[in-house]
Amino acid sequence: MKAKFIYVFLTCLMIGGQFSLSAQNQVNKDKRQRHTPEQFMERQTNQMVNTLMLDDAAAARFVPVYQNYLKELRRQLSSGQGTEQKGMKPQPKPVLTDAEMEQQIKGRFAQSRKILDVREKYYDEFRKILSPKQIMKIYRTEQNNANKLKKEFDRRKKQAVAQGKHKHPVRSAQKS
């Protein structure tokens, strides 16, 4: 469950952002540069301006609207996350009752509705600046980037399992 929330959060954070993937050894791992959410947002915005091939006037009107859109999406996604602290050992997942599972499902529906509301609100704002074709290009680019991020997340998870950093989910369940 937590992994899904993290995936959704990271997906939206990285929507529109492209990053180069390269194998890094243990020595270079500590030297990796961490980007702030604002830097990611800036990169996403620049990528979208380039993807849409906006002229300076349209870009000047689009950038603040798109950045506000990204901020609201990030706020909606972060409000639905669990309260586990970074750096703590993951606790075994408790077996949930049907009522708790139903509550989680309904919580996901509510969060999805909030995200949809943000998208609908900003569609009207984008429509004042862009054509429907350009808006569709925004959504396709976001989806493509989300797919790339999911593949990278899955690749890293498999790599961590192979290195013995995390227990393999199937193997762990079979031992029980």
Phi, psi and omega per residue, in radians:
M1 nan -0.847 -3.127
K2 -1.100 -0.680 -3.136
A3 -1.089 -0.632 3.114
K4 -1.166 -0.744 3.115
F5 -1.112 -0.722 3.111
I6 -1.097 -0.752 3.129
Y7 -1.042 -0.807 -3.118
V8 -1.109 -0.761 3.133
F9 -1.082 -0.847 -3.134
L10 -1.127 -0.628 3.139
T11 -1.066 -0.866 -3.124
C12 -1.214 -0.570 3.103
L13 -1.120 -0.659 -3.082
M14 -1.628 -0.001 -3.129
I15 -0.964 2.235 3.121
G16 1.431 -0.289 -3.115
G17 -1.528 2.377 3.059
Q18 -1.998 2.534 3.098
F19 -2.519 2.610 -3.132
S20 -1.473 2.454 -3.134
L21 -1.813 2.299 3.093
S22 -2.549 2.578 3.109
A23 -1.244 2.373 -3.129
Q24 -2.214 2.360 3.097
N25 -1.516 3.047 -3.051
Q26 -1.048 -0.587 -3.114
V27 -1.173 -0.741 -3.111
N28 -1.392 -0.224 -3.081
K29 -1.039 -0.712 -3.126
D30 -1.259 -0.363 -3.076
K31 -1.576 0.013 -3.139
R32 -1.070 2.428 3.125
Q33 -1.516 2.274 3.098
R34 -1.637 2.335 3.133
H35 -1.754 2.511 3.085
T36 -1.404 2.807 3.083
P37 -1.000 -0.584 3.120
E38 -1.161 -0.675 3.099
Q39 -1.160 -0.699 3.077
F40 -1.081 -0.764 -3.130
M41 -1.086 -0.705 3.111
E42 -1.088 -0.774 3.124
R43 -1.128 -0.728 3.121
Q44 -1.085 -0.757 -3.134
T45 -1.112 -0.802 3.130
N46 -1.086 -0.717 3.120
Q47 -1.082 -0.728 -3.101
M48 -1.190 -0.679 3.086
V49 -1.068 -0.751 3.121
N50 -1.186 -0.730 3.137
T51 -1.078 -0.722 -3.117
L52 -1.417 -0.175 -3.124
M53 0.918 0.939 -3.111
L54 -1.433 2.508 3.038
D55 -1.352 3.045 -3.051
D56 -1.054 -0.705 -3.107
A57 -1.167 -0.808 -3.139
A58 -1.178 -0.672 3.126
A59 -1.097 -0.708 -3.133
A60 -1.095 -0.594 3.113
R61 -1.425 -0.573 -3.054
F62 -1.321 -0.737 -3.002
V63 -0.958 -0.913 -3.116
P64 -1.119 -0.622 3.128
V65 -1.156 -0.796 -3.112
Y66 -1.154 -0.685 3.119
Q67 -1.150 -0.690 3.071
N68 -1.120 -0.679 3.078
Y69 -1.035 -0.829 3.134
L70 -1.111 -0.700 3.122
K71 -1.085 -0.783 -3.134
E72 -1.166 -0.693 3.083
L73 -1.071 -0.799 -3.137
R74 -1.079 -0.709 3.135
R75 -1.101 -0.742 3.133
Q76 -1.144 -0.696 -3.125
L77 -1.239 -0.683 -3.110
S78 -1.273 -0.419 3.129
S79 -1.267 -0.304 -3.128
G80 -1.708 0.132 -3.076
Q81 -1.522 2.761 3.097
G82 -1.229 3.129 -3.070
T83 -1.886 0.290 3.135
E84 -1.147 2.478 -3.109
Q85 -1.587 2.568 3.134
K86 -1.186 2.448 3.082
G87 1.574 -0.144 3.127
M88 -1.523 2.622 3.105
K89 -1.170 2.399 3.106
P90 -1.175 2.346 3.128
Q91 -1.507 2.660 3.082
P92 -1.063 2.474 -3.106
K93 -1.286 2.210 3.120
P94 -1.270 2.672 3.068
V95 -1.340 2.168 -3.066
L96 -1.571 2.589 3.055
T97 -1.397 2.919 3.106
D98 -1.058 -0.676 -3.137
A99 -1.133 -0.702 3.123
E100 -1.181 -0.690 3.097
M101 -1.128 -0.734 3.119
E102 -1.089 -0.693 3.110
Q103 -1.098 -0.735 3.113
Q104 -1.119 -0.731 3.131
I105 -1.087 -0.805 3.133
K106 -1.128 -0.602 3.069
G107 -1.112 -0.689 3.089
R108 -1.129 -0.722 3.094
F109 -1.032 -0.790 -3.125
A110 -1.084 -0.762 3.133
Q111 -1.135 -0.716 3.109
S112 -1.080 -0.687 3.099
R113 -1.083 -0.751 3.142
K114 -1.091 -0.727 3.121
I115 -1.139 -0.729 3.099
L116 -1.080 -0.705 3.102
D117 -1.052 -0.740 3.111
V118 -1.096 -0.776 -3.129
R119 -1.099 -0.747 3.135
E120 -1.141 -0.724 3.120
K121 -1.040 -0.825 -3.080
Y122 -1.381 -0.316 3.017
Y123 -1.059 -0.778 3.123
D124 -1.080 -0.674 3.108
E125 -1.191 -0.774 3.120
F126 -1.101 -0.646 -3.083
R127 -1.103 -0.447 3.095
K128 -1.239 -0.362 -3.051
I129 -1.961 -0.645 -2.975
L130 -2.058 2.844 3.037
S131 -1.450 2.816 3.083
P132 -1.016 -0.588 3.123
K133 -1.106 -0.720 3.124
Q134 -1.199 -0.658 3.116
I135 -1.135 -0.734 3.089
M136 -1.074 -0.614 3.109
K137 -1.128 -0.638 3.077
I138 -1.053 -0.870 -3.090
Y139 -1.136 -0.683 3.106
R140 -1.145 -0.733 3.117
T141 -1.099 -0.746 3.096
E142 -1.056 -0.753 -3.130
Q143 -1.151 -0.741 3.115
N144 -1.073 -0.751 3.126
N145 -1.175 -0.638 3.090
A146 -1.124 -0.702 3.110
N147 -1.134 -0.718 3.104
K148 -1.089 -0.749 -3.139
L149 -1.124 -0.734 3.123
K150 -1.087 -0.753 3.122
K151 -1.080 -0.741 3.136
E152 -1.163 -0.728 3.106
F153 -1.048 -0.810 3.124
D154 -1.116 -0.708 3.135
R155 -1.084 -0.790 -3.138
R156 -1.165 -0.618 3.116
K157 -1.148 -0.767 3.097
K158 -1.102 -0.691 3.136
Q159 -1.117 -0.744 3.127
A160 -1.125 -0.684 3.113
V161 -1.134 -0.748 -3.135
A162 -1.116 -0.574 3.137
Q163 -1.467 -0.052 3.104
G164 1.417 0.218 -3.136
K165 -1.305 -0.559 3.140
H166 -2.248 2.669 3.074
K167 -1.274 2.511 3.085
H168 -1.264 2.203 -3.050
P169 -1.051 -0.657 -3.120
V170 -1.260 -0.786 -3.124
R171 -1.110 -0.678 -3.141
S172 -1.111 -0.730 -3.113
A173 -1.204 -0.584 -3.126
Q174 -1.210 -0.562 -3.129
K175 -1.220 -0.474 -3.082
S176 -1.237 nan nan
